[in-house]
Amino acid sequence: MATTTPEHDERIAKMTFASVYPHYVNKVEKKGRTTEELHQVIEWLTGMDESKLQELIDKKATFKDFFDGATLNPNAHQIKGVICGYRIEEIETPLTRNCRYLDKLVDELAKGRKMEKILRQG
């Protein structure tokens, strides 16, 4: 198993979704994808729709709060690969792993992967 440091996990837990969200939007739009597609990916992973995301952005919710309020997709465990130097499926800390799931989905969207592949539909 990949061990992230407690400091690393704590930093992720305290980061706000609002501080990272604009980077997600920027990343996908630069590659010709849309904010709607980004929202579709986030909703698939977390069960949160656009109004819920906006509420969390307005509240400056941390990633801990963000994922505490999420209903993780039962197929999220199918998200595999390396992100930020960590193999996702080996990250032991659930919150850190969930954040990396989201990062990986955003990456796949930006890289032009087909939506049904991103949403693990075959």
N, C-alpha and C positions, 0 to 999 in steps of 0.2 A: 504494500500500500504506500501511496505517496503521502508523506507527512508534510503538511504546511505548518509553518511555525505559528504559535499562538499569536504572535504580533501581527503576522500576515492575516490570520483569520479575524482578529480584532479590527484591523484596519478596514477590511471588507465589510464587516458587520456595521461599522460606524459611518461608512460612506453613504451619502444620500443618493437615492434613485434619481432625484432631480439634477444632481451634479453630473451624472453619467448619461442620462437620457438624451440630451442634445448631441452628445458624441455618437450615440447609436444612430440617431436621425441623420446626422451629417455623413456618417460612414456609409449608410445604405443609399442615401440620395446621390452621393458622389459617384456611386457605381450604377446609377440608373434605376434603383429600386424606389419604392414609395413608402411614405410614412404609414399608409394603410397596410401595406405588406408587413411592415415592422410590427404594427399593432396586432396583426393576425398571428404572427409568430409569438409575441409576448402572451397573447390571450391563450394560444395553444398550450404554452408551457405553464402558465400561472392561473388561468381561468379568469383573469381580470380584463374587463373591457376598457374602452378608451376613457369613459367617464371616471372609472375607478383609478386608472393611471393618473389622470389629471388631478384627482383628489389627493393622491399620494405625492405628486409633484408639488402641489400647493402646500401640503403639510410638511414638506421637506422630510418625508419618511426615509429612515435609514434602510439599507438592504435587509437588515434583520427584521424591521417592521414590514417591509415589502413582502418578504418570503413568509413571515408569520401569517400574513393575510392571504397568501396564495393557496390554491388547491393545485398541487403539482400534477401534471399530466402523468397518468400511469405508464406511459411509454417514454418518459423522460430518461429512464435508465439506458435507452437505446442511443442516447447522445454520447458519442465516444470520440476520442482523439486528444490531441495535445493543444492546450491553450495556455499562454503565458508561462510556458515551460513545465506545466503540470499535465499529466495524463488524467483526463477528467474522471474516468471510471475508477481511478485509484485514490482520488481525494477522499479522505476519511471524514472531514468535517462537513456535515450536511449543508450548512449555509454557504460555505465556500464552494462546494460542489454545485449547488443550485445557481450561484452567481456565474460560475464557469459554464454551466449549461446555457444560460442566457447569452453569455459572450459568444459561445460557439454557434448558437443559432443566428445571431446577428452577423457573425463572420460568414456563415454559409449563405445567408441572404445577400450580403455584399459581394460575395464571390460568384453570384449568379446561379446558384444551385436551384433546381426546380422546387417549387413550393411543396409538392407532395413528398419529396425526399426530405426536405427540412422538417416537415411535420410528421416524419416517420410513418408514411402511409404506403410503403412499398418500394 
